[in-house]
Amino acid sequence: MASMRFLLSGSSGFRRGLVTAAPVVGAAAMGASSSPSRPSAAPAALCEMKGYTGRFGGTEKLETGARGTLENSALEASAGKSAARWSIHCERIEGVAKELFCLIGGLDPYISSVSNCSGPIMKAIKDKMDKTNWDSLWSQGHTMFSYGPEMSTDPTEAMTIKMFTFMKSPKRVLEIGMFTGYGAAAIVEALPADGECVSLDIDPFLQRWVGEVMSKFPEGKKHSVMVGPALESMAKLPANKKFDFVFVDANKSEYKRYVEVLLERDLLADGAMIAVDNTLYCGLPYMPAEYDTQPKRRGFGEDIKEFNAWLANHPKLMTVMLPIRDGVTLVRKR
Ligand SMILES: C[S@@+](CC[C@H](N)C(=O)[O-])C[C@H]1O[C@@H](n2cnc3c(N)ncnc32)[C@H](O)[C@@H]1O
């Protein structure tokens, strides 16, 4: 059914609901999070390792123009079809598919278009991120991993984190995994004047990249970065300076350990909230492996599944998962 091709092309909103037919290519790079070497090639066997990998091949979003063209031509191809207007079986399927495509594919853009709490630091970070040639930085050896903008929180998720920060009114926030600091910018914009946000990231390049933007804004002084493997940085955090809000978003295989360390080292203030990103991890925690179109992700998917079950059964934690983007789980102590 040629006109159903559009079901298989990229739209982040659509990917939320159905598997895609994006080509599976090798993970761009492998690097254990605690040993930040930069291997030049990723043999297939290595791809089963659980270290942080940076960007996954096959997950790149299409350029806006290309995506528009693809989706527009798909919609044009099924013009006139709707879930209600059909006279034969294949037309009915096309109509239902088109309606599903519009319903799911239009969701994220619509939510984004009616959400408006993004501020100037967020905008500056996003503008710089969109202009940065990540492939070139990686190929020249400037970055520790191969990155792409899809590794950042998107506007809707960042605005949600910003609203959580407003609601929590925290004095101290910890972000574990910063990338370009879009989430950190959202937090900084919502912090009170005497608030502070500490981001942990393994890649020193990102500290400079984010620092350049933050230094242009007075509120940027609220932000600082600790460079190194997150678990090593967490061991150095002073136990007497507790955090009211924590955003967990680094190595998916280490999530459980991040939360354990927060509890063991008593780093959480009374009533502290933890927000954990990617807890739906592309649907892998609940999808059978035979549907994997990007099998290299399965390792992280299984770790997130285990983490989610561990959280749900933890006697000292209460938790709720929200279906925002790739899944965001809120956690607090009972
Ligand atoms: C998904 S991105 C973070 C996105 C960010 N929270 C935002 O709001 O856009 C994950 C980041 O974690 C970092 N990272 C991966 N493994 C790490 C580790 N073991 N320790 C510290 N940072 C790590 C990567 O360098 C990357 O910048």
PDBQT file of the ligand as one rigid body, heavy atoms in Angstrom, charges set to zero:
ROOT
HETATM    1  C1  LIG A 401      20.459  13.193  27.450  1.00  0.00    +0.000 C 
HETATM    2  S1  LIG A 401      21.831  14.203  27.696  1.00  0.00    +0.000 S 
HETATM    3  C2  LIG A 401      21.285  15.323  28.935  1.00  0.00    +0.000 C 
HETATM    4  C3  LIG A 401      20.260  16.303  28.451  1.00  0.00    +0.000 C 
HETATM    5  C4  LIG A 401      20.000  17.449  29.387  1.00  0.00    +0.000 C 
HETATM    6  N1  LIG A 401      19.563  17.021  30.693  1.00  0.00    +0.000 N 
HETATM    7  C5  LIG A 401      18.993  18.424  28.817  1.00  0.00    +0.000 C 
HETATM    8  O1  LIG A 401      18.173  18.950  29.570  1.00  0.00    +0.000 OA
HETATM    9  O2  LIG A 401      19.006  18.675  27.614  1.00  0.00    +0.000 OA
HETATM   10  C6  LIG A 401      22.918  13.131  28.572  1.00  0.00    +0.000 C 
HETATM   11  C7  LIG A 401      24.223  13.776  28.998  1.00  0.00    +0.000 C 
HETATM   12  O3  LIG A 401      24.808  12.922  29.977  1.00  0.00    +0.000 OA
HETATM   13  C8  LIG A 401      26.197  12.936  29.835  1.00  0.00    +0.000 C 
HETATM   14  N2  LIG A 401      26.717  11.697  30.436  1.00  0.00    +0.000 N 
HETATM   15  C9  LIG A 401      26.642  10.438  29.947  1.00  0.00    +0.000 A 
HETATM   16  N3  LIG A 401      27.188   9.562  30.803  1.00  0.00    +0.000 NA
HETATM   17  C10 LIG A 401      27.593  10.275  31.869  1.00  0.00    +0.000 A 
HETATM   18  C11 LIG A 401      28.205   9.946  33.100  1.00  0.00    +0.000 A 
HETATM   19  N4  LIG A 401      28.491   8.690  33.424  1.00  0.00    +0.000 N 
HETATM   20  N5  LIG A 401      28.499  10.943  33.955  1.00  0.00    +0.000 NA
HETATM   21  C12 LIG A 401      28.181  12.231  33.658  1.00  0.00    +0.000 A 
HETATM   22  N6  LIG A 401      27.596  12.596  32.523  1.00  0.00    +0.000 NA
HETATM   23  C13 LIG A 401      27.295  11.642  31.633  1.00  0.00    +0.000 A 
HETATM   24  C14 LIG A 401      26.450  13.070  28.346  1.00  0.00    +0.000 C 
HETATM   25  O4  LIG A 401      27.706  13.671  28.106  1.00  0.00    +0.000 OA
HETATM   26  C15 LIG A 401      25.266  13.956  27.913  1.00  0.00    +0.000 C 
HETATM   27  O5  LIG A 401      25.677  15.293  27.846  1.00  0.00    +0.000 OA
ENDROOT
TORSDOF 0
